[in-house]
Amino acid sequence: MDKQQLSGLIKLLGTGFEKTVDTVEKIHHSIADEPLDILEKTPVKPAATVVKTAHHGISGLIYGSVKLGGKVVFGASSAVLDLVDDPPAGSNTASAARAANTATDPELITRTLHPDSGFGSDRAGDSTLERSDMSEPGFGAGRRDEVK
């Protein structure tokens, strides 16, 4: 994927994120408004109106913050992409793919974090490291193993 395609993908994801948050907000308000609209037709109308106004104000701030956060993340991603130079024509990107695969290899991570390697131990002579079994479904949850 070249830089132009990646830039287009970032913009597409950013727009999709914003539209999804807008849709969720509309659905949220329509669900929350149902009982409040009914209550506004009863003698408790003043209280229901206050609750509805407060709910819309608070949820509007929250959804606005989520959308702003998305704009910041996707905008920063685009800015970083603009700063990155295009690789020379015909360059080999296989080494980058190998580096990415190595960084997520559970065996390599286990070997790196093993106390005998000098990492993963809080004190000298500690010969065990508890870790989740990363090869299991539900990575990071469930069974705990002791590495010796």
C-alpha positions as CSV (number, residue, x, y, z in Angstrom):
1,M,0.0,0.0,0.0
2,D,1.5,3.3,-1.0
3,K,1.4,6.6,0.9
4,Q,-1.5,8.0,-1.1
5,Q,-3.6,4.9,-0.5
6,L,-2.7,4.9,3.2
7,S,-3.7,8.6,3.5
8,G,-7.0,7.8,1.9
9,L,-7.6,4.9,4.2
10,I,-6.9,7.1,7.3
11,K,-9.4,9.7,6.0
12,L,-12.0,7.0,5.3
13,L,-11.5,5.5,8.8
14,G,-11.7,8.9,10.4
15,T,-15.0,9.7,8.6
16,G,-16.4,6.3,9.4
17,F,-15.5,6.8,13.1
18,E,-17.2,10.2,13.2
19,K,-20.3,8.9,11.4
20,T,-20.5,5.9,13.7
21,V,-20.3,8.1,16.8
22,D,-23.0,10.4,15.4
23,T,-25.3,7.4,14.7
24,V,-24.7,6.0,18.2
25,E,-25.5,9.4,19.7
26,K,-28.7,9.6,17.8
27,I,-29.8,6.1,18.8
28,H,-28.8,6.8,22.4
29,H,-30.9,10.0,22.5
30,S,-33.9,8.3,20.8
31,I,-33.9,5.5,23.4
32,A,-33.4,7.9,26.4
33,D,-36.1,10.3,25.1
34,E,-38.8,7.7,25.0
35,P,-39.6,7.6,28.8
36,L,-38.7,11.3,29.2
37,D,-41.2,12.2,26.4
38,I,-43.9,10.2,28.2
39,L,-43.1,11.9,31.5
40,E,-43.3,15.3,29.9
41,K,-47.0,14.6,29.3
42,T,-47.6,14.1,33.0
43,P,-47.7,16.4,36.1
44,V,-43.9,15.8,36.5
45,K,-43.2,17.6,33.3
46,P,-40.9,20.2,34.9
47,A,-38.7,17.5,36.4
48,A,-38.7,15.4,33.2
49,T,-37.7,18.5,31.2
50,V,-34.8,19.2,33.6
51,V,-33.6,15.6,33.4
52,K,-33.9,15.5,29.6
53,T,-32.0,18.8,29.2
54,A,-29.2,17.7,31.6
55,H,-29.0,14.2,29.9
56,H,-28.7,15.8,26.4
57,G,-26.1,18.3,27.7
58,I,-23.9,15.7,29.4
59,S,-24.2,13.1,26.7
60,G,-23.5,15.8,24.1
61,L,-20.3,16.7,25.8
62,I,-19.2,13.1,26.0
63,Y,-20.0,12.3,22.4
64,G,-18.4,15.6,21.3
65,S,-15.3,14.6,23.3
66,V,-15.2,11.2,21.6
67,K,-15.5,12.8,18.2
68,L,-12.8,15.4,19.0
69,G,-10.5,12.6,20.2
70,G,-11.1,10.8,16.9
71,K,-10.2,13.9,15.0
72,V,-7.0,14.3,17.0
73,V,-6.0,10.7,16.4
74,F,-6.8,10.6,12.7
75,G,-5.4,14.1,12.2
76,A,-2.2,13.2,13.9
77,S,-2.0,10.0,11.9
78,S,-2.3,12.0,8.7
79,A,0.3,14.5,9.9
80,V,2.8,11.7,10.7
81,L,2.2,10.1,7.4
82,D,2.9,13.4,5.7
83,L,6.2,13.6,7.5
84,V,7.3,10.1,6.5
85,D,9.3,9.9,3.3
86,D,8.2,7.6,0.6
87,P,10.5,4.5,0.3
88,P,12.7,4.6,-2.8
89,A,11.2,2.9,-5.8
90,G,11.9,-0.8,-5.8
91,S,12.9,-0.9,-2.2
92,N,12.4,-4.1,-0.3
93,T,9.8,-3.7,2.5
94,A,10.2,-7.4,3.5
95,S,12.6,-6.4,6.4
96,A,9.9,-4.1,7.8
97,A,7.4,-7.0,7.7
98,R,9.9,-9.3,9.4
99,A,10.4,-6.8,12.1
100,A,6.7,-6.4,12.7
101,N,6.3,-10.2,12.9
102,T,9.2,-10.6,15.2
103,A,7.8,-7.9,17.6
104,T,4.6,-9.9,18.0
105,D,6.1,-13.4,18.1
106,P,5.0,-15.0,21.5
107,E,8.1,-17.3,21.7
108,L,10.5,-14.4,21.1
109,I,8.6,-12.3,23.7
110,T,8.8,-15.2,26.2
111,R,12.5,-15.7,25.6
112,T,13.1,-11.9,26.0
113,L,11.2,-11.6,29.2
114,H,12.6,-14.8,30.8
115,P,14.6,-13.9,33.9
116,D,17.7,-15.7,32.6
117,S,17.8,-13.2,29.8
118,G,18.2,-10.3,32.2
119,F,14.7,-9.0,31.7
120,G,11.4,-9.6,33.4
121,S,12.8,-10.1,36.9
122,D,12.3,-7.7,39.8
123,R,15.3,-9.0,41.7
124,A,18.5,-10.9,41.1
125,G,18.1,-14.7,41.5
126,D,14.4,-14.7,40.8
127,S,14.0,-17.7,38.5
128,T,10.3,-17.5,37.6
129,L,8.2,-15.2,35.6
130,E,4.4,-15.6,35.5
131,R,2.9,-14.8,32.1
132,S,-0.3,-15.5,30.2
133,D,-0.1,-18.2,27.6
134,M,-0.1,-16.1,24.5
135,S,-0.7,-19.1,22.2
136,E,-4.1,-19.8,23.7
137,P,-7.3,-18.4,22.2
138,G,-8.4,-15.3,24.2
139,F,-4.8,-14.1,24.3
140,G,-4.0,-12.5,27.7
141,A,-6.8,-14.0,29.6
142,G,-7.4,-17.3,31.3
143,R,-4.6,-19.8,32.1
144,R,-1.4,-18.7,33.8
145,D,1.8,-20.6,33.4
146,E,5.1,-20.5,35.2
147,V,8.2,-20.1,33.1
148,K,11.4,-21.5,34.5
